[in-house]
């Protein structure tokens, strides 16, 4: 699920600053994105 969230470019600041076109979210939203992709 983490890989899917990252693949969908829904990431926290640390990843977002390294990726083009990423959607930066808070840690809680990243956790929710992982749950939705399980």
Biopython code that builds the backbone (N, CA, C, O; Angstrom):
import numpy as np
from Bio.PDB.StructureBuilder import StructureBuilder

atoms = [
    (1, "UNK", "N", (0.816, -1.201, 0.000)),
    (1, "UNK", "CA", (0.000, 0.000, 0.000)),
    (1, "UNK", "C", (0.858, 1.264, 0.000)),
    (1, "UNK", "O", (0.479, 2.269, -0.601)),
    (2, "UNK", "N", (2.015, 1.220, 0.672)),
    (2, "UNK", "CA", (2.904, 2.386, 0.650)),
    (2, "UNK", "C", (3.426, 2.621, -0.759)),
    (2, "UNK", "O", (3.486, 3.757, -1.228)),
    (3, "UNK", "N", (3.800, 1.544, -1.424)),
    (3, "UNK", "CA", (4.306, 1.675, -2.786)),
    (3, "UNK", "C", (3.243, 2.239, -3.725)),
    (3, "UNK", "O", (3.552, 3.026, -4.619)),
    (4, "UNK", "N", (1.990, 1.834, -3.519)),
    (4, "UNK", "CA", (0.901, 2.338, -4.363)),
    (4, "UNK", "C", (0.689, 3.825, -4.137)),
    (4, "UNK", "O", (0.498, 4.578, -5.091)),
    (5, "UNK", "N", (0.721, 4.257, -2.871)),
    (5, "UNK", "CA", (0.541, 5.683, -2.565)),
    (5, "UNK", "C", (1.670, 6.502, -3.185)),
    (5, "UNK", "O", (1.427, 7.551, -3.781)),
    (6, "UNK", "N", (2.896, 6.023, -3.046)),
    (6, "UNK", "CA", (4.035, 6.733, -3.633)),
    (6, "UNK", "C", (3.926, 6.722, -5.155)),
    (6, "UNK", "O", (4.201, 7.728, -5.808)),
    (7, "UNK", "N", (3.526, 5.590, -5.715)),
    (7, "UNK", "CA", (3.341, 5.494, -7.162)),
    (7, "UNK", "C", (2.282, 6.454, -7.679)),
    (7, "UNK", "O", (2.378, 6.958, -8.798)),
    (8, "UNK", "N", (1.276, 6.701, -6.855)),
    (8, "UNK", "CA", (0.220, 7.654, -7.212)),
    (8, "UNK", "C", (0.630, 9.089, -6.898)),
    (8, "UNK", "O", (-0.148, 10.021, -7.099)),
    (9, "UNK", "N", (1.850, 9.261, -6.407)),
    (9, "UNK", "CA", (2.426, 10.569, -6.073)),
    (9, "UNK", "C", (1.659, 11.299, -4.974)),
    (9, "UNK", "O", (1.562, 12.526, -4.978)),
    (10, "UNK", "N", (1.116, 10.526, -4.036)),
    (10, "UNK", "CA", (0.508, 11.085, -2.828)),
    (10, "UNK", "C", (1.529, 10.829, -1.728)),
    (10, "UNK", "O", (1.628, 9.717, -1.209)),
    (11, "UNK", "N", (2.291, 11.871, -1.374)),
    (11, "UNK", "CA", (3.455, 11.675, -0.513)),
    (11, "UNK", "C", (3.607, 12.812, 0.501)),
    (11, "UNK", "O", (3.004, 13.877, 0.367)),
    (12, "UNK", "N", (4.431, 12.552, 1.514)),
    (12, "UNK", "CA", (4.762, 13.578, 2.500)),
    (12, "UNK", "C", (5.869, 14.474, 1.945)),
    (12, "UNK", "O", (6.446, 14.198, 0.893)),
    (13, "UNK", "N", (6.150, 15.543, 2.671)),
    (13, "UNK", "CA", (7.101, 16.567, 2.224)),
    (13, "UNK", "C", (8.432, 15.977, 1.772)),
    (13, "UNK", "O", (8.959, 16.365, 0.729)),
    (14, "UNK", "N", (8.978, 15.044, 2.545)),
    (14, "UNK", "CA", (10.310, 14.516, 2.234)),
    (14, "UNK", "C", (10.377, 13.879, 0.851)),
    (14, "UNK", "O", (11.393, 13.998, 0.166)),
    (15, "UNK", "N", (9.307, 13.205, 0.432)),
    (15, "UNK", "CA", (9.271, 12.650, -0.919)),
    (15, "UNK", "C", (8.859, 13.702, -1.942)),
    (15, "UNK", "O", (9.408, 13.749, -3.043)),
    (16, "UNK", "N", (7.896, 14.543, -1.583)),
    (16, "UNK", "CA", (7.350, 15.520, -2.532)),
    (16, "UNK", "C", (8.425, 16.459, -3.063)),
    (16, "UNK", "O", (8.384, 16.850, -4.230)),
    (17, "UNK", "N", (9.380, 16.822, -2.221)),
    (17, "UNK", "CA", (10.418, 17.751, -2.680)),
    (17, "UNK", "C", (11.349, 17.109, -3.704)),
    (17, "UNK", "O", (12.094, 17.808, -4.391)),
    (18, "UNK", "N", (11.310, 15.786, -3.808)),
    (18, "UNK", "CA", (12.171, 15.070, -4.753)),
    (18, "UNK", "C", (11.425, 14.597, -6.006)),
    (18, "UNK", "O", (12.037, 14.054, -6.927)),
    (19, "UNK", "N", (10.111, 14.802, -6.039)),
    (19, "UNK", "CA", (9.293, 14.274, -7.133)),
    (19, "UNK", "C", (8.578, 15.400, -7.870)),
    (19, "UNK", "O", (8.089, 16.346, -7.252)),
    (20, "UNK", "N", (8.523, 15.292, -9.187)),
    (20, "UNK", "CA", (7.740, 16.245, -9.976)),
    (20, "UNK", "C", (6.287, 15.808, -9.986)),
    (20, "UNK", "O", (5.989, 14.622, -10.127)),
    (21, "UNK", "N", (5.387, 16.762, -9.836)),
    (21, "UNK", "CA", (3.963, 16.482, -9.931)),
    (21, "UNK", "C", (3.370, 15.762, -8.742)),
    (21, "UNK", "O", (2.261, 15.234, -8.827)),
    (22, "UNK", "N", (4.095, 15.731, -7.629)),
    (22, "UNK", "CA", (3.595, 15.034, -6.446)),
    (22, "UNK", "C", (2.589, 15.891, -5.693)),
    (22, "UNK", "O", (2.658, 17.120, -5.714)),
    (23, "UNK", "N", (1.651, 15.222, -5.028)),
    (23, "UNK", "CA", (0.697, 15.896, -4.159)),
    (23, "UNK", "C", (1.215, 15.743, -2.731)),
    (23, "UNK", "O", (1.223, 14.639, -2.186)),
    (24, "UNK", "N", (1.649, 16.853, -2.124)),
    (24, "UNK", "CA", (2.179, 16.810, -0.760)),
    (24, "UNK", "C", (1.032, 16.772, 0.237)),
    (24, "UNK", "O", (0.119, 17.595, 0.180)),
    (25, "UNK", "N", (1.087, 15.804, 1.156)),
    (25, "UNK", "CA", (0.056, 15.657, 2.181)),
    (25, "UNK", "C", (0.713, 15.506, 3.550)),
    (25, "UNK", "O", (1.905, 15.212, 3.646)),
    (26, "UNK", "N", (-0.069, 15.708, 4.603)),
    (26, "UNK", "CA", (0.412, 15.499, 5.968)),
    (26, "UNK", "C", (0.554, 14.006, 6.218)),
    (26, "UNK", "O", (0.020, 13.186, 5.471)),
    (27, "UNK", "N", (1.277, 13.661, 7.275)),
    (27, "UNK", "CA", (1.492, 12.246, 7.604)),
    (27, "UNK", "C", (0.171, 11.500, 7.779)),
    (27, "UNK", "O", (0.032, 10.364, 7.327)),
    (28, "UNK", "N", (-0.800, 12.142, 8.437)),
    (28, "UNK", "CA", (-2.090, 11.477, 8.654)),
    (28, "UNK", "C", (-2.791, 11.196, 7.326)),
    (28, "UNK", "O", (-3.411, 10.145, 7.164)),
    (29, "UNK", "N", (-2.698, 12.118, 6.387)),
    (29, "UNK", "CA", (-3.315, 11.915, 5.074)),
    (29, "UNK", "C", (-2.573, 10.841, 4.290)),
    (29, "UNK", "O", (-3.188, 10.089, 3.535)),
    (30, "UNK", "N", (-1.258, 10.763, 4.464)),
    (30, "UNK", "CA", (-0.493, 9.705, 3.804)),
    (30, "UNK", "C", (-0.909, 8.345, 4.359)),
    (30, "UNK", "O", (-1.065, 7.383, 3.608)),
    (31, "UNK", "N", (-1.086, 8.272, 5.668)),
    (31, "UNK", "CA", (-1.565, 7.031, 6.284)),
    (31, "UNK", "C", (-2.927, 6.636, 5.743)),
    (31, "UNK", "O", (-3.171, 5.464, 5.458)),
    (32, "UNK", "N", (-3.811, 7.607, 5.602)),
    (32, "UNK", "CA", (-5.142, 7.338, 5.050)),
    (32, "UNK", "C", (-5.042, 6.872, 3.601)),
    (32, "UNK", "O", (-5.771, 5.971, 3.185)),
    (33, "UNK", "N", (-4.147, 7.479, 2.836)),
    (33, "UNK", "CA", (-3.950, 7.070, 1.441)),
    (33, "UNK", "C", (-3.474, 5.622, 1.372)),
    (33, "UNK", "O", (-3.887, 4.876, 0.485)),
    (34, "UNK", "N", (-2.605, 5.219, 2.303)),
    (34, "UNK", "CA", (-2.141, 3.830, 2.324)),
    (34, "UNK", "C", (-3.290, 2.886, 2.662)),
    (34, "UNK", "O", (-3.433, 1.832, 2.042)),
    (35, "UNK", "N", (-4.109, 3.259, 3.644)),
    (35, "UNK", "CA", (-5.254, 2.420, 4.022)),
    (35, "UNK", "C", (-6.194, 2.241, 2.839)),
    (35, "UNK", "O", (-6.678, 1.137, 2.589)),
    (36, "UNK", "N", (-6.454, 3.320, 2.112)),
    (36, "UNK", "CA", (-7.351, 3.248, 0.954)),
    (36, "UNK", "C", (-6.803, 2.346, -0.146)),
    (36, "UNK", "O", (-7.568, 1.840, -0.967)),
    (37, "UNK", "N", (-5.501, 2.142, -0.173)),
    (37, "UNK", "CA", (-4.876, 1.342, -1.231)),
    (37, "UNK", "C", (-4.597, -0.095, -0.795)),
    (37, "UNK", "O", (-3.962, -0.845, -1.535)),
    (38, "UNK", "N", (-5.049, -0.483, 0.366)),
    (38, "UNK", "CA", (-4.843, -1.854, 0.859)),
    (38, "UNK", "C", (-5.835, -2.811, 0.228)),
    (38, "UNK", "O", (-5.813, -4.006, 0.523)),
]
sb = StructureBuilder()
sb.init_structure("model")
sb.init_model(0)
sb.init_chain("A")
sb.init_seg("    ")
for serial, (resi, resn, name, xyz) in enumerate(atoms, 1):
    if name == "N":
        sb.init_residue(resn, " ", resi, " ")
    sb.init_atom(name, np.array(xyz, "f"), 0.0, 1.0, " ", f" {name:<3s}", serial, name[0])
structure = sb.get_structure()
